[in-house]
């Protein structure tokens, strides 16, 4: 009669030969079996297979399962050299990915990767150095957004010094093998960034002086122009934001109270679809700035509506502060789906303190220049997505943060629309050039504006909702028709 341990060994061997390694591991690590030499030899073979499987899972991006396999291989023993080699390869891959994120100005994603490496106990000198550089880059980004360019430049200068240390501190093995340090290209990138920040700092000083001079002279138009220029390069510039609000108040042109000649006859509330979520974080096409996970946020359930204005056209209205542009596909909802040869998530436009920041996920150009990191959009700039999709960005109204996208390459959105409105606080419809939607035959403007989680309409004339006269504040559901003496439109929420 066979001893019990031989029966267990046979069972483990059958599981190993059948590729059922997870079944063999508990048997081989049991107290009753692991002290026998045949069991140790079989455990070493199973551990080798687990290391191979871990490598395959790391290559596919399934790091959690890969680390589980490595832990199991470590328990079995006999493959310490192969395990250490795979750990080193994993650390090299993560460091390379983190550096790619930093070169693309995605410092938060880089720090998250390096923190994960530290939790795995694989944070060597390269990873620690890279994380310090990423933290300084992130600090520079925060300072730049606020208009503190001197502080931003100081942070980038320190980061550049760390990225290109003295020769005695170079990561010697890599430099000897390749003639180039991991940090060399990042140091060059930081040097360019320092030059850019220096130029931006000079622009900021000039615009700040112009803004304060205009405020002192109560030249509100010049003050607003200078403030908008500052906010274009520093979206969180506190003084510029205050100056802008002061200019608006001084000239009495708050867009939600534009008509002060007589009391508006009625308000119409248009219900918003509140369903929103976050997700969708993987790039889908090669040839982009990176093929790793993109970490730029975007709504899986964007808040959108179709505004159909009779005798004018249809307009896709996006309500979120962050909208994704890309190709429509089953199971993947993007805010601005364009029927063209694009990735499912090609680029993101983010509204930040009244400014718009374009973040490329795939090949993107602005006014013919390729961008690889966040770019603050200016009025009337041309965005090119991929090889042939051209989108014109504009902010028609000086006192509204709402922007307009017009596809100039004749590609269609889904649903089809004449333009896309990135709606912030208000949207002006009317005959003037400054209106977000130009309605040439109208005699006066109509303002659609947001208030908390509702959308309201302000008109200088009585309104009818599905033929019923509206008085005061009236809420309507999606698809209801709003009419005035010389206009009519329908607002339809897109599920």
C-alpha positions as CSV (number, residue, x, y, z in Angstrom):
1,X,0.0,0.0,0.0
2,X,1.4,3.5,-1.0
3,X,2.1,5.9,1.8
4,X,-0.2,8.9,2.0
5,X,2.5,11.3,0.9
6,X,3.1,9.3,-2.3
7,X,-0.6,9.6,-3.1
8,X,-0.5,13.3,-2.5
9,X,2.6,13.6,-4.6
10,X,1.0,11.7,-7.5
11,X,-2.1,14.0,-7.3
12,X,0.1,17.1,-7.4
13,X,2.0,15.7,-10.3
14,X,-1.2,15.0,-12.3
15,X,-2.4,18.6,-11.6
16,X,1.0,20.0,-12.7
17,X,1.0,17.9,-15.9
18,X,-2.5,19.1,-16.7
19,X,-1.6,22.7,-16.2
20,X,-3.6,23.1,-13.0
21,X,-0.9,24.7,-11.0
22,X,-3.2,26.3,-8.5
23,X,-4.4,22.9,-7.5
24,X,-0.8,21.5,-7.2
25,X,0.4,24.3,-4.9
26,X,-1.6,23.5,-1.8
27,X,-0.6,19.9,-2.0
28,X,3.1,20.6,-2.4
29,X,3.2,23.1,0.4
30,X,1.4,20.9,2.9
31,X,3.4,19.8,6.0
32,X,3.0,16.1,5.2
33,X,4.6,16.4,1.8
34,X,7.1,19.3,1.5
35,X,10.0,17.6,3.3
36,X,10.3,14.8,0.8
37,X,12.9,15.2,-2.0
38,X,10.6,14.2,-4.9
39,X,8.1,16.8,-3.6
40,X,10.8,19.5,-3.5
41,X,11.8,18.7,-7.1
42,X,8.2,18.9,-8.3
43,X,7.7,22.1,-6.3
44,X,10.7,23.7,-8.1
45,X,9.2,22.7,-11.5
46,X,5.7,24.2,-10.5
47,X,7.4,27.3,-9.3
48,X,9.1,27.7,-12.6
49,X,5.8,27.5,-14.4
50,X,4.3,30.1,-12.0
51,X,7.2,32.5,-12.7
52,X,6.5,32.1,-16.5
53,X,2.8,32.7,-16.0
54,X,3.6,35.8,-13.8
55,X,5.8,37.2,-16.6
56,X,3.0,36.7,-19.2
57,X,0.5,38.4,-16.8
58,X,2.9,41.3,-16.2
59,X,3.3,41.7,-20.0
60,X,-0.5,41.9,-20.4
61,X,-0.8,44.5,-17.7
62,X,-2.4,42.2,-15.1
63,X,0.1,43.1,-12.4
64,X,-2.2,41.9,-9.5
65,X,-2.4,38.4,-10.8
66,X,1.3,38.4,-11.7
67,X,2.3,39.3,-8.2
68,X,0.0,36.6,-6.8
69,X,1.8,34.1,-9.0
70,X,5.2,35.3,-7.8
71,X,4.2,34.9,-4.2
72,X,3.1,31.4,-4.9
73,X,6.4,30.6,-6.6
74,X,8.3,32.1,-3.6
75,X,6.3,29.8,-1.3
76,X,7.3,26.7,-3.4
77,X,11.0,27.7,-3.5
78,X,13.8,26.7,-5.8
79,X,13.3,29.6,-8.3
80,X,14.7,32.6,-6.3
81,X,17.0,33.7,-9.1
82,X,14.2,33.7,-11.7
83,X,11.9,35.5,-9.2
84,X,14.4,38.2,-8.6
85,X,15.0,38.7,-12.3
86,X,11.3,39.1,-12.9
87,X,11.0,41.5,-10.1
88,X,13.8,43.6,-11.6
89,X,12.2,43.5,-15.0
90,X,8.8,44.6,-13.5
91,X,10.5,47.5,-11.7
92,X,12.3,48.5,-14.9
93,X,9.0,48.5,-16.8
94,X,7.2,50.5,-14.2
95,X,10.0,53.1,-14.0
96,X,9.9,53.4,-17.8
97,X,6.1,53.9,-17.8
98,X,6.4,56.5,-15.0
99,X,9.0,58.4,-17.0
100,X,6.8,58.3,-20.1
101,X,3.9,59.8,-18.1
102,X,6.3,62.5,-16.8
103,X,7.5,63.3,-20.4
104,X,3.8,63.6,-21.3
105,X,3.2,65.9,-18.3
106,X,1.0,63.3,-16.5
107,X,2.8,63.6,-13.1
108,X,-0.1,62.3,-11.0
109,X,-0.1,59.0,-13.0
110,X,3.7,58.7,-12.6
111,X,3.5,59.2,-8.8
112,X,0.8,56.6,-8.5
113,X,2.9,54.1,-10.4
114,X,6.0,54.8,-8.3
115,X,4.0,54.6,-5.1
116,X,2.8,51.2,-6.2
117,X,6.4,50.1,-6.8
118,X,7.3,51.3,-3.3
119,X,4.5,49.2,-1.8
120,X,5.9,46.2,-3.6
121,X,9.3,46.8,-1.9
122,X,11.0,47.6,-5.2
123,X,11.7,51.3,-4.8
124,X,15.4,51.6,-5.7
125,X,17.6,54.7,-6.2
126,X,16.1,55.3,-9.7
127,X,12.5,55.1,-8.4
128,X,13.2,57.4,-5.5
129,X,14.9,60.0,-7.7
130,X,12.2,59.8,-10.3
131,X,9.5,60.3,-7.6
132,X,11.2,63.5,-6.3
133,X,11.4,64.9,-9.8
134,X,7.7,64.1,-10.3
135,X,6.7,65.8,-7.1
136,X,8.6,68.9,-8.1
137,X,7.0,68.9,-11.5
138,X,3.5,68.5,-9.9
139,X,4.3,71.5,-7.6
140,X,5.4,73.5,-10.7
141,X,2.0,72.7,-12.4
142,X,0.1,73.9,-9.3
143,X,2.1,77.1,-9.1
144,X,1.7,77.8,-12.9
145,X,-2.1,77.4,-12.7
146,X,-2.1,80.1,-10.0
147,X,0.2,82.4,-11.9
148,X,3.1,82.0,-9.5
149,X,5.6,81.5,-12.3
150,X,8.7,82.3,-10.2
151,X,7.9,79.5,-7.8
152,X,7.1,77.2,-10.7
153,X,10.4,78.0,-12.4
154,X,12.2,77.3,-9.1
155,X,10.6,73.9,-8.7
156,X,11.4,72.9,-12.3
157,X,15.0,74.1,-11.9
158,X,15.4,71.8,-8.8
159,X,13.8,68.9,-10.7
160,X,16.2,69.4,-13.6
161,X,19.2,69.4,-11.2
162,X,17.9,66.1,-9.8
163,X,17.3,64.6,-13.2
164,X,20.9,65.3,-14.3
165,X,23.0,64.7,-11.2
166,X,26.9,64.8,-11.1
167,X,28.6,61.9,-12.8
168,X,29.5,60.3,-9.5
169,X,25.8,59.9,-8.8
170,X,24.8,58.6,-12.2
171,X,23.0,55.3,-12.4
172,X,26.2,53.8,-13.8
173,X,25.1,50.4,-15.1
174,X,22.6,51.8,-17.4
175,X,24.9,54.6,-18.7
176,X,27.7,52.1,-19.3
177,X,25.4,49.9,-21.3
178,X,23.6,52.5,-23.4
179,X,25.7,55.6,-23.1
180,X,22.6,57.4,-21.9
181,X,21.0,57.7,-18.4
182,X,17.3,57.1,-17.9
183,X,17.0,60.7,-16.8
184,X,18.8,62.4,-19.7
185,X,15.7,62.8,-21.9
186,X,13.7,64.0,-18.9
187,X,16.4,66.5,-18.0
188,X,16.1,67.9,-21.6
189,X,12.4,68.1,-21.2
190,X,12.7,70.0,-17.9
191,X,15.2,72.4,-19.5
192,X,12.7,73.3,-22.2
193,X,10.0,73.6,-19.5
194,X,12.1,76.1,-17.6
195,X,12.5,78.3,-20.7
196,X,8.7,78.1,-21.3
197,X,7.9,79.1,-17.7
198,X,10.4,82.0,-17.9
199,X,8.6,83.3,-21.0
200,X,5.2,82.8,-19.4
201,X,6.4,84.6,-16.3
202,X,7.3,87.6,-18.4
203,X,3.9,87.6,-20.1
204,X,2.2,87.3,-16.7
205,X,4.1,90.3,-15.4
206,X,3.2,92.4,-18.5
207,X,-0.4,91.5,-18.4
208,X,-0.7,92.0,-14.6
209,X,0.7,95.6,-15.0
210,X,-1.7,96.3,-17.9
211,X,-4.6,94.9,-15.9
212,X,-3.9,97.0,-12.8
213,X,-3.4,100.1,-14.9
214,X,-6.7,99.6,-16.6
215,X,-8.5,99.0,-13.3
216,X,-7.0,102.2,-11.9
217,X,-8.2,104.1,-14.9
218,X,-11.6,102.3,-14.9
219,X,-11.0,101.2,-18.5
220,X,-13.1,98.0,-18.1
221,X,-12.7,96.8,-21.6
222,X,-8.9,96.8,-21.3
223,X,-9.1,95.3,-17.8
224,X,-11.2,92.5,-19.1
225,X,-8.9,91.8,-22.0
226,X,-5.8,91.7,-19.7
227,X,-7.6,89.5,-17.2
228,X,-8.7,87.1,-19.9
229,X,-5.1,86.9,-21.1
230,X,-3.9,86.1,-17.6
231,X,-6.5,83.4,-17.1
232,X,-5.6,81.9,-20.5
233,X,-2.0,81.2,-19.2
234,X,-2.9,80.8,-15.5
235,X,-6.5,79.6,-15.1
236,X,-6.5,79.9,-11.3
237,X,-5.0,83.4,-11.2
238,X,-6.9,84.9,-8.3
239,X,-6.3,88.6,-9.1
240,X,-7.4,88.1,-12.7
241,X,-10.5,86.4,-11.6
242,X,-11.4,89.2,-9.3
243,X,-10.6,91.8,-11.9
244,X,-12.8,90.0,-14.4
245,X,-15.8,89.9,-12.0
246,X,-15.2,93.6,-11.1
247,X,-15.2,94.6,-14.8
248,X,-18.5,92.6,-15.4
249,X,-20.1,94.3,-12.4
250,X,-19.0,97.7,-13.4
251,X,-20.4,97.6,-16.9
252,X,-23.6,95.9,-15.7
253,X,-23.3,93.0,-18.1
254,X,-23.9,89.9,-16.0
255,X,-25.0,87.4,-18.7
256,X,-27.8,86.1,-16.5
257,X,-29.2,89.6,-16.1
258,X,-28.6,91.1,-19.5
259,X,-31.9,92.7,-20.0
260,X,-32.4,95.6,-17.6
261,X,-34.6,97.8,-19.8
262,X,-37.7,95.9,-18.5
263,X,-38.5,92.9,-16.4
264,X,-38.3,89.6,-18.2
265,X,-41.7,88.1,-18.9
266,X,-40.9,84.6,-17.9
267,X,-38.4,81.9,-16.9
268,X,-38.4,78.4,-18.3
269,X,-36.5,75.6,-16.4
270,X,-35.1,72.8,-18.5
271,X,-34.5,69.6,-16.6
272,X,-31.0,68.1,-16.6
273,X,-30.2,64.4,-16.7
274,X,-28.1,64.1,-13.5
275,X,-26.7,60.6,-14.3
276,X,-23.0,60.8,-14.3
277,X,-20.0,58.5,-13.7
278,X,-16.3,58.2,-14.3
279,X,-14.3,55.5,-16.0
280,X,-12.9,54.5,-19.4
281,X,-9.2,54.8,-18.9
282,X,-7.3,53.0,-21.6
283,X,-5.8,54.3,-24.8
284,X,-6.9,52.3,-27.8
285,X,-4.6,53.0,-30.7
286,X,-0.9,52.8,-31.3
287,X,1.1,55.8,-32.4
288,X,-0.1,57.9,-29.5
289,X,1.9,59.7,-26.9
290,X,1.7,56.4,-25.0
291,X,0.0,53.0,-25.1
292,X,-0.4,52.8,-21.4
293,X,-3.5,53.5,-19.4
294,X,-4.5,57.1,-19.8
295,X,-5.5,58.7,-16.5
296,X,-7.4,61.6,-17.8
297,X,-10.9,61.6,-16.4
298,X,-14.0,61.5,-18.5
299,X,-17.7,60.7,-17.9
300,X,-19.0,57.3,-18.9
301,X,-22.5,58.9,-18.7
302,X,-22.0,62.4,-20.0
303,X,-24.7,65.0,-19.3
304,X,-25.8,66.1,-22.8
305,X,-28.8,67.6,-24.6
306,X,-29.8,68.3,-28.2
307,X,-30.9,71.9,-28.7
308,X,-32.9,72.1,-31.9
309,X,-33.7,75.7,-33.0
310,X,-36.2,76.1,-35.8
311,X,-34.8,77.6,-39.0
312,X,-31.3,77.6,-37.4
313,X,-30.2,74.1,-36.7
314,X,-29.3,71.5,-34.1
315,X,-26.6,71.8,-31.5
316,X,-25.1,69.2,-29.2
317,X,-24.9,70.7,-25.7
318,X,-22.3,69.2,-23.2
319,X,-22.9,70.0,-19.6
320,X,-19.8,68.5,-17.9
321,X,-16.6,70.3,-17.0
322,X,-14.7,67.5,-18.7
323,X,-15.7,66.1,-22.1
324,X,-14.1,63.4,-24.2
325,X,-13.8,63.6,-28.0
326,X,-13.5,60.3,-29.9
327,X,-15.0,57.7,-32.2
328,X,-18.4,56.3,-31.2
329,X,-18.4,52.5,-30.5
330,X,-20.8,50.0,-28.8
331,X,-20.5,50.1,-25.1
332,X,-18.3,53.2,-25.1
333,X,-20.1,56.5,-24.6
334,X,-18.1,59.7,-25.2
335,X,-19.4,63.2,-24.9
336,X,-18.5,64.3,-28.4
337,X,-18.7,61.2,-30.7
338,X,-17.2,62.0,-34.2
339,X,-17.7,59.6,-37.1
340,X,-14.1,59.5,-38.3
341,X,-10.9,57.5,-38.0
342,X,-10.2,58.3,-34.4
343,X,-9.6,56.5,-31.1
344,X,-12.6,55.8,-28.9
345,X,-11.0,58.3,-26.4
346,X,-8.9,60.6,-28.6
347,X,-8.7,63.8,-26.6
348,X,-10.3,65.5,-23.5
349,X,-11.3,69.2,-23.2
350,X,-11.5,70.3,-19.5
351,X,-13.0,73.5,-18.3
352,X,-11.0,75.0,-15.4
353,X,-11.8,78.4,-13.8
354,X,-13.3,79.7,-17.1
355,X,-10.4,78.5,-19.3
356,X,-10.4,75.3,-21.5
357,X,-7.5,72.9,-21.4
358,X,-7.0,70.3,-24.2
359,X,-5.4,67.1,-23.0
360,X,-4.4,64.8,-25.9
361,X,-4.7,61.0,-25.5
362,X,-3.8,60.3,-29.1
363,X,-2.2,62.2,-32.0
364,X,-3.5,65.9,-31.7
365,X,-2.4,69.2,-33.1
366,X,-3.3,72.8,-32.3
367,X,-2.9,75.4,-35.1
368,X,-0.6,72.9,-36.9
369,X,1.7,72.2,-33.9
370,X,1.6,68.8,-32.3
371,X,0.9,68.8,-28.5
372,X,1.9,66.0,-26.1
373,X,0.6,67.5,-22.9
374,X,-2.1,69.8,-21.6
375,X,-2.7,72.9,-23.7
376,X,-4.7,76.0,-22.7
377,X,-7.0,76.8,-25.7
378,X,-7.3,80.3,-27.0
379,X,-10.2,81.7,-28.9
380,X,-10.4,80.6,-32.6
381,X,-7.7,78.0,-32.4
382,X,-7.9,75.0,-34.8
383,X,-7.7,71.5,-33.2
384,X,-6.7,68.6,-35.5
385,X,-7.5,65.1,-34.2
386,X,-5.7,62.3,-36.0
387,X,-4.9,62.8,-39.6
388,X,-7.9,64.8,-40.9
389,X,-10.5,65.8,-38.3
390,X,-10.4,69.6,-37.8
391,X,-12.4,71.3,-35.0
392,X,-12.5,75.0,-34.5
393,X,-12.6,76.1,-30.9
394,X,-14.1,79.5,-30.0
395,X,-15.4,81.5,-27.0
396,X,-17.7,84.0,-28.7
397,X,-19.1,85.9,-25.7
398,X,-16.6,87.8,-23.5
399,X,-18.8,87.5,-20.4
400,X,-19.6,83.8,-20.6
401,X,-17.3,80.8,-20.2
402,X,-19.3,78.7,-22.6
403,X,-17.3,77.6,-25.6
404,X,-18.3,76.3,-29.1
405,X,-16.8,73.6,-31.2
406,X,-17.4,73.6,-35.0
407,X,-16.2,70.6,-37.1
408,X,-14.6,72.2,-40.2
409,X,-13.6,69.0,-41.9
410,X,-17.2,68.1,-42.6
411,X,-17.2,65.0,-40.3
412,X,-20.4,64.4,-38.5
413,X,-21.2,63.9,-34.8
414,X,-23.5,61.3,-33.5
415,X,-26.2,62.5,-33.2
416,X,-25.6,64.9,-36.0
417,X,-25.3,68.5,-35.0
418,X,-24.2,71.8,-36.6
419,X,-21.9,72.6,-33.6
420,X,-21.1,71.5,-30.1
421,X,-21.7,73.8,-27.2
422,X,-19.5,73.3,-24.0
423,X,-22.0,74.9,-21.7
424,X,-20.7,76.6,-18.5
425,X,-22.7,79.3,-16.8
426,X,-24.8,80.6,-19.8
427,X,-25.4,80.2,-23.5
428,X,-26.6,83.2,-25.6
429,X,-28.8,82.7,-28.6
430,X,-29.4,85.6,-30.9
431,X,-28.5,87.7,-34.0
432,X,-25.1,89.1,-32.8
433,X,-21.7,87.7,-33.7
434,X,-20.9,87.3,-30.0
435,X,-23.7,84.8,-29.5
436,X,-22.9,81.2,-29.0
437,X,-25.6,80.3,-31.5
438,X,-26.2,83.0,-34.2
439,X,-29.8,83.3,-35.1
440,X,-29.7,85.9,-37.9
441,X,-33.5,86.5,-38.2
442,X,-34.1,87.1,-34.5
443,X,-34.5,90.7,-33.2
444,X,-33.1,90.1,-29.7
445,X,-31.0,87.7,-27.7
446,X,-32.3,84.8,-25.6
447,X,-30.1,83.6,-22.7
448,X,-30.1,80.0,-21.5
449,X,-28.3,79.7,-18.2
450,X,-27.6,77.2,-15.4
451,X,-28.7,77.6,-11.8
452,X,-27.6,74.8,-9.5
453,X,-28.8,71.6,-11.2
454,X,-31.4,73.3,-13.5
455,X,-31.2,75.1,-16.8
456,X,-33.3,78.3,-17.2
457,X,-34.3,80.5,-20.1
458,X,-34.5,84.3,-19.9
459,X,-36.5,86.1,-22.6
460,X,-37.7,89.6,-23.3
461,X,-41.1,88.4,-24.3
462,X,-43.8,86.0,-23.2
463,X,-43.1,82.3,-23.7
464,X,-45.3,79.3,-24.4
465,X,-44.5,75.7,-23.4
466,X,-46.2,73.2,-25.6
467,X,-48.7,75.9,-26.4
468,X,-49.4,76.8,-22.8
469,X,-48.5,80.3,-21.6
470,X,-45.6,80.2,-19.1
471,X,-45.6,82.6,-16.2
472,X,-42.9,82.8,-13.5
473,X,-40.5,79.9,-13.3
474,X,-41.8,76.8,-15.1
475,X,-40.1,73.5,-15.3
476,X,-40.4,71.4,-18.5
477,X,-39.4,67.8,-19.4
478,X,-37.1,66.8,-22.2
479,X,-38.7,67.2,-25.6
480,X,-41.1,70.0,-24.7
481,X,-41.3,72.9,-27.2
482,X,-40.5,76.4,-26.1
483,X,-41.9,79.2,-28.3
484,X,-41.8,83.0,-28.4
485,X,-43.1,85.6,-30.8
486,X,-40.1,85.2,-33.2
487,X,-38.4,82.0,-32.1
488,X,-39.0,78.4,-31.1
489,X,-36.7,75.6,-29.9
490,X,-36.7,72.2,-28.3
491,X,-34.4,70.9,-25.6
492,X,-34.0,67.1,-25.6
493,X,-31.9,65.3,-23.0
494,X,-29.7,62.6,-24.5
495,X,-29.7,59.4,-22.4
